[in-house]
Amino acid sequence: MTSSILVLGAGMVGTCTALHLQQRGFDVVLVDRRTPGQETSFGNAGLIQQEAVEPYAFPREPGFVLNAALGRGAEVNWHARGLWQMAGSLWRYFKNSHPQPHARATEAYSQLIAHATHEHDPLITAAGAQDLVTREGFRFVFRTAQAFDEAARRAEDLHTRFGVRSQAENTTQLAMAEPALQRSMAGAVRWLEPWAVNDPGALVQRYADLFVARGGRLLTGDATSLQSQGLGWSVQTTEGRVHAEQAVLALGPWADGLIRTLGYRFPLFIKRGYHQHYTSPAQLLQPVLDAERGYVLAPMQRGLRLTTGAEFAPIDAPPTPVQLAKAEALARELVNLGEPLPEAPWLGARPCTADMLPVTGPAPRHKGLWFNFGHAHQGFTLGPVAGRLLAEMVDGRHTWIDPAPYAPARFM
């Protein structure tokens, strides 16, 4: 008999979870308040980051922390209310960013990242989304020789430890590779394996279209209406209350609010981020991270996308795009940005955990409920991997990645 399951959240993680459950014979209903890929998955730099084997640690350099506290630079912005609300989780994040626990997190995190492009590839093909994807890498560019030399050594270390492939480019090589750069840079590390997507929201939508074409149901509904009902779960949608035997919460930064109503207190927090598109005549060939300034420039269908670093603020706080203005000024030193498109800057939130690992597995105290969230900066990259891993657990079969490091029960 076919088992039924609700997947709440139609971002990259939720949509891929629905696809993988569907492939294993489940009757899947995918529910979101908006169309697929219109929240966190919409606004990122569009990178499938095969090189990102190390999770983002809390910066521990005193100079960086002081500058962030004083509101200098473009990398970090904060709201006092946000820091107060997140204080406990941020303190645990800081402690887990010590070299020893961070190394342990990297071992687990790298097991997921290792499969990122391999798991996206068949979905891109099946969804007919090849026009959205460029498979030529991603550059970190550096303004100072010291930072470039340190990055080149780190890249060699990652190759030795994890097989991550890269190429160091000196000033001349970088200028030839990216003629749109109007400032002489000390060099770049070109990561060879990442893929770039020129419309991240569209890729999620293509995956969702594939899910529907294969017989899945995509409904508009309210995840906060989730209820345990009999031996299963139900949620309110525009087509009425929908029931299923099991449910998956793949709600990204909104997961914390819902699991709190179920009695869970996990060390979760969010990092907000902004983007803006520009009518740039500069034709960057690949996305570029200005590594010493903390923003990304990524060629998109709508223009050149400028994305910011992290803002620590409540998820419902009004926009404060001060980082975007700072990043724009810095980006204009590198390329001819042109004019911003006549639209408000986009604002979204990244779902983070204090130990830098996602929350993937069975809810500890609720039968038939599963969690799949907390992928921080890499939900877009890890969606297919996270979806497959969760689907294998739900299906009760051997998983091709050990799920233990990501188990929700680790926080109990």
Summary of the structure (lengths in Angstrom):
residues: 412
radius of gyration: 20.8
end to end distance: 33.7
largest distance: 67.2
contacts: 1460
relative contact order: 0.22
helix: 38%
strand: 27%
